[in-house]
Structures are given as C-alpha cells and as structure tokens.
Amino acid sequence: MPLDWLYGSLFGVTLTLLCYGLALLLNKKLSSPLANPLLVASVLCVGVLLALRIPYAAYEAGGSVVSLFLGPATCALAVNIHRQWRWLRRAWLPVLGGCAAGSLFSVASVYLFCRLLQLEDSLTFSLLPKAVTTPIAMELASLTGGVPAIAVAAVLISGLLGSILAQPLQKALRLEDPVALGVALGTASHAIGTTKALELGEVQGAFSGMAIGISGLFTSLWLALFF
C-alpha cells in the first residue's frame, strides 16, 4: 500500500502491540498450549501484512523498535537469578551437567537427522545451533558455514515448540522438580522457553535463564570440538 504513514515506525509498533494484546486475551480464554502468545501474535502479524499487501520493510521500521527491548529484557533475567541465588548455589553441579548433556544431545540429534536426510552442509550447520539464543546461533552459523537467517528461523521454531510442549510433557513425565524443569526449558528452548518457565514459577525462570548462557557456551564448545 503506497501510503507514507505505513513506512513510519508507528505502524510496526502499533501492529505488534495490538497482535500481542489479542494473543494474550486468546491465551487466557483458551488456556491451551497451542494458544502461545508469541506464536499467535506472529501469525496475526503475518496475516495482516499478507492480507493488506504491506511490504515487510514497512513493518520492520517499527518492528525494529520493539526488537531494541530484547537486550534489556534478557539482562533483566539476572534479577530473578539473583533472587534465587540460594537455590543456584546448591544445584550448580546438576545445572552444569544438565546443560552439557542437553546441548550435546541437541547438536548430535540434529546432525544425525541431517545426515539421514542428506541435507547440504550449509543447511546442516544452520540447524545445529537451533537450541541456543539468537545472537549466539547466528554467530555459530556464520563461523561454521551455515546461513544465519536459517539459524534464526530454527531458533524461533525450537523455542516455540519448547514453550508449547512444556506443560504437556511435564504432566506426561510427571516432572515436578522446578530446577530440572527450568534447566530443560532454558537448554532446549532458550529465551522463549524461559518466558514459559517464568510463568511456571520464579525458581523455574531463574534456572532457565542461567541455562541459556551455559548451554550457549557448551554448544559453542561442541561445535568447535566436532565440527
């Protein structure tokens, strides 16, 4: 649509906030894992852009403003980690072991499936860091010969799946330990999983936030050693 106001930052910010607000309302009404606010908001934003034939550049002008808050939001996780420091001091060894095992399994399983499907090396190396947070995944993909854009998509999908499946898997496995649940979410689903962990409790959120950084370090180590 050739309207000047579409290219202002106000459009992207407004669309994002409206879609996320509607997604939160839908999540409260349905109480379903599939009504994940981030997933629903993303679908709504894409739907609006496609329906009105609005170019992505018009949305990105404002969407990038929202993205600026990603850094501060991630840093804010340290507040919750500090509050749960008593728990963290007691469980540091299981946390390290869980993050090491989880990140190794993630890398190994992705590599195995890529080899079975005979995918190109560039696609394989783009998918290997799918369980770490976006900035780390992009850098690892670039260093190993992957495509950063594909790595970002893989990170988003793994995060959404982890957030959606967290509670069903918790009930199926009868996982009641908040430390184990937090480490699992942070290791497998990075920041998106951590938002779900924070919904479940402060302890889960703290351990999930810590697992993001530790798993990123271990994933970088595994890729450096084996690839």
Secondary structure, DSSP 8 states (H G I E B T S, - for coil): ---GGGGSHHHHHHHHHHHHHHHHHHHHHH--GGG-HHHHHHHHHHHHHHHTT--HHHHHHHHHHHHTTHHHHHHTHHHHHHHTHHHHHHSHHHHHHHHHHHHHHHHHHHHHHHHHTT--HHHHHHHTTTTS-HHHHHHHHHHHT--HHHHHHHHHHHHHHHHHHHHHHHHHHT---HHHHHHHHHHHHHHHHHHHHHHH-HHHHHHHHHHHHHHHHHHHHHHHHH-
